[in-house]
Each structure stands twice: as C-alpha cells, then as structure tokens.
Amino acid sequence: MGVGAAIVLVIVAFGVAVLVGLLAPQGDTADVPAVAVTAGAAGRATPFPTPSALLYVHVLGAVNRPGLYTLAGGSRVVDAIGAAGGMTADAEQSGVNLARLLSDGEQLVVPHVGDPLPAAGTVVGGSASAGAVPGAKVNLNTATEEQLESLPRVGPAMAAKILAWRTQNGRFTSVDDLMNVSGIGQKTFDGLKDMITV
C-alpha cells in the first residue's frame, strides 16, 4: 500500500469516526418517567390526581349507586353522577346542572320525578347545603356567596362579611360563631340558626 492510499484510508477512517460521533447520543441519557393519564369527562387527558387534588362527594337521590365518591379536583356534577352509576329512570334530569363544578365535602342530591325542585336562584343539582333539597341547611364552612344569599336577611353585603370572617378566622366551629360576624345580631341569628350548620 502506498503513501497516497494510506492517506486516503486515514481520511476515510477519520470521516467515519466524525460521522459516528455526530450520530451517537451525546452525554448521559436520562430516563424520563412516563406520566400516567386518565380520560376526563370530556375525553381530555388529565394526570392522576394528587391526594390534595381529590374531592369527596356524597351522591344520593335518583342515582343507581348512591354513596361517597372520590373524584379529581375540577370534577363536575356529571362526573359524580357517572361515578354513582348514572341517573335512575325516575330522575328529574331538568333538576340537575350537570356542568356545575363540585366542591370538596359536598352532598349532591339528584331529585326524583315529582320531588319539589329548588326555588329559583338556588344551586340546582348542587349540594344539600346549597338548597338542592328543600329544608336542607346551609353549611357556613363550605357555602358560596350565592348559597349564603339564599338565607333570609342575608344579602350580598352580609354574605361577603360572612365569607370575610371565614377567610380571616378559619372554619366556623359552631353555628354560634356566626354571632361574631359584624352585622349579625341576636334577632338575625335566631332567624338563621335552624337553617345553618357547620
């Protein structure tokens, strides 16, 4: 083999080495953990919920399997009803807002045909504390502004004061704590005490 052939061979070997170096992965490779997903209500992919993102919802009334269900945060009424096996044949479907977001600790009551429906302005397909069941009590620790406003003598300003007290002081430990809210006197409290719970 001559000098010219040796030079060509060295150049070819160098070229092959460069190509192998360019095509081979560089540095350490890291395994990327796969993210497990589950289909949500609309078929969208969502990651498995962490314990802090779980909702506990008590579903009863006109559903096939009433009971306590654990759902992902951000779930809607339709998800809770689906977890409970769907509505029964005698469910009053027009009495349920399937699109409403759920909150942790709520009780969802699906009315039967013939059951009195909630009054206008209450949360339909909502929690028992929201007035979804006539005569049900409003929970001071979970009620929204609208749910508080469904109480007699509680308008937007008073509901805002109750929510502000709850934010500043934490949970109500008894219904008597409502007396600590500015503007709630004995007369107002006496009119509300049988309609509220903690």
C-alpha positions as a LaTeX table, in Angstrom:
\begin{tabular}{lrrr}
\hline
Residue & $x$ (\AA) & $y$ (\AA) & $z$ (\AA) \\
\hline
Met1 & 0.00 & 0.00 & 0.00 \\
Gly2 & 1.44 & 3.32 & $-1.00$ \\
Val3 & 1.61 & 6.58 & 0.89 \\
Gly4 & $-1.29$ & 8.02 & $-1.11$ \\
Ala5 & $-3.52$ & 5.05 & $-0.32$ \\
Ala6 & $-2.61$ & 5.28 & 3.37 \\
Ile7 & $-3.57$ & 8.97 & 3.42 \\
Val8 & $-6.91$ & 8.20 & 1.76 \\
Leu9 & $-7.50$ & 5.40 & 4.27 \\
Val10 & $-6.75$ & 7.73 & 7.21 \\
Ile11 & $-9.10$ & 10.39 & 5.80 \\
Val12 & $-11.91$ & 7.86 & 5.30 \\
Ala13 & $-11.40$ & 6.46 & 8.82 \\
Phe14 & $-11.43$ & 9.99 & 10.24 \\
Gly15 & $-14.63$ & 10.77 & 8.32 \\
Val16 & $-16.32$ & 7.63 & 9.62 \\
Ala17 & $-15.27$ & 8.48 & 13.18 \\
Val18 & $-16.70$ & 12.00 & 12.82 \\
Leu19 & $-20.00$ & 10.67 & 11.43 \\
Val20 & $-20.29$ & 8.11 & 14.24 \\
Gly21 & $-19.60$ & 10.85 & 16.79 \\
Leu22 & $-22.26$ & 13.10 & 15.29 \\
Leu23 & $-24.90$ & 10.40 & 15.07 \\
Ala24 & $-24.29$ & 8.87 & 18.51 \\
Pro25 & $-26.15$ & 10.36 & 21.52 \\
Gln26 & $-24.08$ & 12.85 & 23.45 \\
Gly27 & $-23.70$ & 12.87 & 27.25 \\
Asp28 & $-25.58$ & 10.75 & 29.72 \\
Thr29 & $-29.04$ & 9.67 & 28.80 \\
Ala30 & $-31.70$ & 10.12 & 31.43 \\
Asp31 & $-34.84$ & 8.08 & 31.78 \\
Val32 & $-37.87$ & 10.35 & 31.71 \\
Pro33 & $-40.70$ & 8.90 & 33.80 \\
Ala34 & $-43.95$ & 8.40 & 31.95 \\
Val35 & $-46.90$ & 10.44 & 33.17 \\
Ala36 & $-49.97$ & 8.31 & 33.73 \\
Val37 & $-53.15$ & 9.89 & 32.42 \\
Thr38 & $-56.82$ & 9.08 & 32.58 \\
Ala39 & $-59.64$ & 10.33 & 30.38 \\
Gly40 & $-61.71$ & 13.07 & 31.98 \\
Ala41 & $-65.41$ & 13.64 & 31.48 \\
Ala42 & $-64.97$ & 15.15 & 28.03 \\
Gly43 & $-62.31$ & 12.63 & 26.97 \\
Arg44 & $-59.48$ & 15.04 & 27.66 \\
Ala45 & $-56.32$ & 13.60 & 29.19 \\
Thr46 & $-55.68$ & 14.59 & 32.77 \\
Pro47 & $-52.90$ & 13.45 & 35.13 \\
Phe48 & $-53.82$ & 11.20 & 38.04 \\
Pro49 & $-54.85$ & 13.47 & 40.91 \\
Thr50 & $-52.59$ & 14.02 & 43.86 \\
Pro51 & $-54.17$ & 13.48 & 47.29 \\
Ser52 & $-54.57$ & 17.25 & 47.72 \\
Ala53 & $-56.49$ & 17.47 & 44.44 \\
Leu54 & $-59.15$ & 14.94 & 45.44 \\
Leu55 & $-62.77$ & 15.78 & 46.14 \\
Tyr56 & $-65.02$ & 13.71 & 48.37 \\
Val57 & $-68.62$ & 13.96 & 47.21 \\
His58 & $-71.67$ & 12.22 & 48.73 \\
Val59 & $-74.07$ & 11.41 & 45.89 \\
Leu60 & $-77.64$ & 10.36 & 46.66 \\
Gly61 & $-81.18$ & 10.56 & 45.44 \\
Ala62 & $-82.12$ & 9.26 & 41.99 \\
Val63 & $-78.80$ & 7.55 & 41.13 \\
Asn64 & $-78.06$ & 3.86 & 40.63 \\
Arg65 & $-75.33$ & 3.55 & 43.30 \\
Pro66 & $-75.68$ & 6.24 & 45.97 \\
Gly67 & $-72.62$ & 6.68 & 48.14 \\
Leu68 & $-69.42$ & 8.57 & 48.87 \\
Tyr69 & $-67.14$ & 9.04 & 45.86 \\
Thr70 & $-63.59$ & 10.32 & 45.47 \\
Leu71 & $-63.17$ & 12.44 & 42.35 \\
Ala72 & $-60.39$ & 14.51 & 40.83 \\
Gly73 & $-60.28$ & 18.22 & 41.61 \\
Gly74 & $-62.12$ & 20.20 & 38.96 \\
Ser75 & $-64.75$ & 17.47 & 38.52 \\
Arg76 & $-68.28$ & 18.43 & 37.64 \\
Val77 & $-71.72$ & 17.16 & 38.64 \\
Val78 & $-71.79$ & 14.93 & 35.54 \\
Asp79 & $-68.62$ & 13.18 & 36.80 \\
Ala80 & $-70.14$ & 12.49 & 40.23 \\
Ile81 & $-73.36$ & 11.14 & 38.73 \\
Gly82 & $-71.32$ & 8.95 & 36.37 \\
Ala83 & $-69.33$ & 7.58 & 39.31 \\
Ala84 & $-72.64$ & 6.77 & 41.02 \\
Gly85 & $-73.74$ & 4.67 & 38.05 \\
Gly86 & $-75.81$ & 7.34 & 36.34 \\
Met87 & $-79.33$ & 8.59 & 36.99 \\
Thr88 & $-82.22$ & 6.24 & 37.58 \\
Ala89 & $-85.19$ & 6.13 & 35.21 \\
Asp90 & $-87.23$ & 8.27 & 37.61 \\
Ala91 & $-84.61$ & 11.03 & 37.97 \\
Glu92 & $-85.77$ & 14.60 & 37.34 \\
Gln93 & $-82.99$ & 15.42 & 34.87 \\
Ser94 & $-84.10$ & 19.01 & 34.43 \\
Gly95 & $-83.46$ & 19.50 & 38.15 \\
Val96 & $-79.70$ & 18.96 & 37.82 \\
Asn97 & $-76.99$ & 21.28 & 36.47 \\
Leu98 & $-74.58$ & 18.70 & 35.03 \\
Ala99 & $-71.96$ & 21.34 & 34.18 \\
Arg100 & $-71.51$ & 22.77 & 37.69 \\
Leu101 & $-68.11$ & 22.37 & 39.35 \\
Leu102 & $-68.08$ & 20.30 & 42.53 \\
Ser103 & $-66.50$ & 21.28 & 45.82 \\
Asp104 & $-64.87$ & 19.03 & 48.40 \\
Gly105 & $-67.21$ & 17.68 & 51.06 \\
Glu106 & $-70.43$ & 18.46 & 49.29 \\
Gln107 & $-73.57$ & 16.36 & 49.17 \\
Leu108 & $-75.14$ & 16.08 & 45.73 \\
Val109 & $-78.81$ & 15.13 & 45.65 \\
Val110 & $-80.39$ & 14.13 & 42.33 \\
Pro111 & $-84.16$ & 14.70 & 42.64 \\
His112 & $-86.76$ & 12.09 & 41.66 \\
Val113 & $-89.62$ & 12.98 & 39.32 \\
Gly114 & $-92.26$ & 14.63 & 41.48 \\
Asp115 & $-89.82$ & 15.89 & 44.11 \\
Pro116 & $-90.18$ & 19.63 & 44.66 \\
Leu117 & $-87.45$ & 21.42 & 42.73 \\
Pro118 & $-85.34$ & 24.09 & 44.41 \\
Ala119 & $-86.58$ & 27.65 & 44.31 \\
Ala120 & $-85.26$ & 29.93 & 41.59 \\
Gly121 & $-81.82$ & 31.30 & 42.41 \\
Thr122 & $-80.61$ & 28.25 & 44.32 \\
Val123 & $-77.93$ & 25.89 & 43.05 \\
Val124 & $-79.72$ & 23.18 & 41.09 \\
Gly125 & $-78.01$ & 19.80 & 41.12 \\
Gly126 & $-75.97$ & 21.23 & 43.92 \\
Ser127 & $-75.19$ & 20.29 & 47.45 \\
Ala128 & $-77.84$ & 19.77 & 50.05 \\
Ser129 & $-76.35$ & 22.71 & 51.89 \\
Ala130 & $-76.91$ & 24.83 & 48.82 \\
Gly131 & $-80.65$ & 24.35 & 48.98 \\
Ala132 & $-80.90$ & 21.49 & 46.49 \\
Val133 & $-83.20$ & 19.76 & 48.98 \\
Pro134 & $-85.95$ & 21.87 & 50.47 \\
Gly135 & $-85.32$ & 22.35 & 54.17 \\
Ala136 & $-81.64$ & 21.42 & 53.92 \\
Lys137 & $-79.22$ & 23.52 & 55.95 \\
Val138 & $-76.53$ & 25.81 & 54.54 \\
Asn139 & $-73.03$ & 24.85 & 55.73 \\
Leu140 & $-71.23$ & 28.00 & 56.89 \\
Asn141 & $-67.84$ & 26.40 & 56.17 \\
Thr142 & $-68.49$ & 25.44 & 52.54 \\
Ala143 & $-71.24$ & 27.79 & 51.34 \\
Thr144 & $-70.63$ & 30.11 & 48.43 \\
Glu145 & $-71.79$ & 33.72 & 48.41 \\
Glu146 & $-74.87$ & 32.72 & 46.40 \\
Gln147 & $-75.73$ & 29.96 & 48.84 \\
Leu148 & $-75.45$ & 32.35 & 51.78 \\
Glu149 & $-77.67$ & 34.85 & 49.97 \\
Ser150 & $-80.39$ & 32.19 & 49.77 \\
Leu151 & $-80.83$ & 32.65 & 53.53 \\
Pro152 & $-83.37$ & 35.20 & 54.79 \\
Arg153 & $-81.90$ & 38.60 & 55.73 \\
Val154 & $-78.59$ & 37.74 & 54.04 \\
Gly155 & $-77.90$ & 39.88 & 51.02 \\
Pro156 & $-74.68$ & 40.39 & 49.05 \\
Ala157 & $-73.09$ & 42.63 & 51.70 \\
Met158 & $-73.82$ & 40.26 & 54.61 \\
Ala159 & $-72.73$ & 37.21 & 52.58 \\
Ala160 & $-69.45$ & 38.99 & 51.84 \\
Lys161 & $-68.98$ & 39.70 & 55.58 \\
Ile162 & $-69.56$ & 36.03 & 56.44 \\
Leu163 & $-67.05$ & 34.91 & 53.80 \\
Ala164 & $-64.53$ & 37.52 & 55.01 \\
Trp165 & $-64.89$ & 36.29 & 58.61 \\
Arg166 & $-64.36$ & 32.70 & 57.44 \\
Thr167 & $-61.24$ & 33.74 & 55.49 \\
Gln168 & $-59.78$ & 35.67 & 58.43 \\
Asn169 & $-60.70$ & 33.25 & 61.23 \\
Gly170 & $-60.85$ & 29.83 & 59.60 \\
Arg171 & $-63.72$ & 27.41 & 59.94 \\
Phe172 & $-66.82$ & 28.07 & 61.97 \\
Thr173 & $-66.67$ & 25.63 & 64.89 \\
Ser174 & $-70.35$ & 26.07 & 65.77 \\
Val175 & $-73.31$ & 27.96 & 64.37 \\
Asp176 & $-72.97$ & 30.33 & 67.34 \\
Asp177 & $-69.74$ & 31.65 & 65.75 \\
Leu178 & $-71.98$ & 33.44 & 63.24 \\
Met179 & $-72.69$ & 35.95 & 66.03 \\
Asn180 & $-69.04$ & 37.08 & 65.69 \\
Val181 & $-69.71$ & 38.40 & 62.18 \\
Ser182 & $-70.24$ & 42.14 & 62.12 \\
Gly183 & $-73.91$ & 42.91 & 61.49 \\
Ile184 & $-75.31$ & 39.61 & 62.80 \\
Gly185 & $-77.31$ & 40.39 & 65.90 \\
Gln186 & $-79.35$ & 38.10 & 68.12 \\
Lys187 & $-82.56$ & 38.66 & 66.13 \\
Thr188 & $-80.89$ & 37.84 & 62.80 \\
Phe189 & $-79.10$ & 34.85 & 64.33 \\
Asp190 & $-82.35$ & 33.50 & 65.80 \\
Gly191 & $-83.91$ & 33.65 & 62.33 \\
Leu192 & $-80.97$ & 31.77 & 60.78 \\
Lys193 & $-79.86$ & 29.22 & 63.37 \\
Asp194 & $-82.27$ & 26.49 & 62.23 \\
Met195 & $-81.21$ & 26.92 & 58.59 \\
Ile196 & $-77.42$ & 26.71 & 59.04 \\
Thr197 & $-74.87$ & 24.10 & 60.04 \\
Val198 & $-71.09$ & 23.68 & 60.31 \\
\hline
\end{tabular}
